[in-house]
Amino acid sequence: MTSAAVPIELRRGRQNRPPQHLADLDQGARRAAVQELGEPGFRADQLSRHYFARLTDDPEEMTDLPAGLRGDLVAALLPPLLTVQRELQCDGGTTRKTLWQALDGALVESVLMRYTDRVTMCVSSQAGCGMACPFCATGQAGLTRNLSAAEIVTQVFAGARAMARGQVPGGRGRVSNVVFMGMGEPLANYASVLTAVRRITDPAPAGLGISQRAVTVSTVGLVPAIKRLTGEGLSVRLAVSLHAPDDELRDELVPVNRRWKVAEVLDAAWGYAAATGRRVSIEYAMIRDINDHAWRADRLASLLAGRLAHVNLIPLNPTPGSRWTASDPGVAAEFQDRLASRGIPVTVRDTRGTQIDGACGQLAATAAR
Ligand code: SAH
């Protein structure tokens, strides 16, 4: 096909594609890429150790590589994909949100949260999101584009490096957990997210060496993609953003429900639980007078009874211009009690980062804010 025959949107798509990066490639492909540059394959292993084990992308620090070569290798395989546009902190510096700008100008955000027993990176999988959930800030602006695997891994890398360098109050440490709960619908960017999951969890120096069990992929409920994920042989946690036990309300809160109904989404989730032995996390944003009724708690309990599931209640983080607000604490407590009394494991998600618009559903990534 001549370039004139390529539809304009495809050409634009190609233009926007970020350059190739070590984190997009498995170890075989890294060696091939280095050989294409006329260098022996073992240089790829050296680069991998620097990036994934030593957490550096600075050619000056790569003293085992010939000085004349470092700059070229780094330019070819470790191009800077995201640059820090802004960083906001709260909780004494243990919660930090980073606004990143990609090479084409696309903006995304990630959040690092340090707790006493773990450090969680919340990453974006897309710039914007196409799922249009009306209570979520990201959903309001629509989808800009998918991120590449390396653009996702870069967010985790930055957190891991800050921890390794002791730049987060509390001393040196590691990123222990990764949640795909930033901007975007991870299962709508399936290939890149899967590659990113592998790079994040492959043992160093193939990847960052974070446990698969400590990675959570959160989805609105794209049923075919959940089924595909079930077949990958991974042990990552699946989170399903349910938010309503009935199709009538869920059609409104999570519009993709018009395509895949509550029963189908949960069926796919139970298939995932059966294949992996992992409890599925059911996400439920508590929205005042919208989805927090006692009868909905009971309906939810019936759907989940006897299943390998756990409910995560999230007090709604109101987004600008939204007509909705968080449930009354008493009502939320009753909702929780009703689930617990039916034997459903239930916890309330902490709302870290609210002050810096870094909590669930607040990531909007506008440079103007
Ligand atoms: N697209 C994926 C992952 C990103 S959102 C998904 O929907 O699961 C991560 C979680 O935050 C989801 O459960 C989402 O429904 C929830 N969320 C979005 N907006 C929120 C808000 N304003 N308050 C509380 N939780 C919100």
Boltz pocket constraint, residues with backbone or C-beta under 6 A from the ligand:
constraints:
  - pocket:
      binder: B
      contacts: [[A, 131], [A, 133], [A, 135], [A, 136], [A, 137], [A, 180], [A, 181], [A, 182], [A, 183], [A, 184], [A, 185], [A, 186], [A, 218], [A, 219], [A, 220], [A, 239], [A, 240], [A, 241], [A, 283], [A, 284], [A, 285], [A, 314], [A, 315], [A, 316], [A, 317], [A, 318], [A, 319], [A, 360], [A, 361], [A, 362]]
      max_distance: 6.0
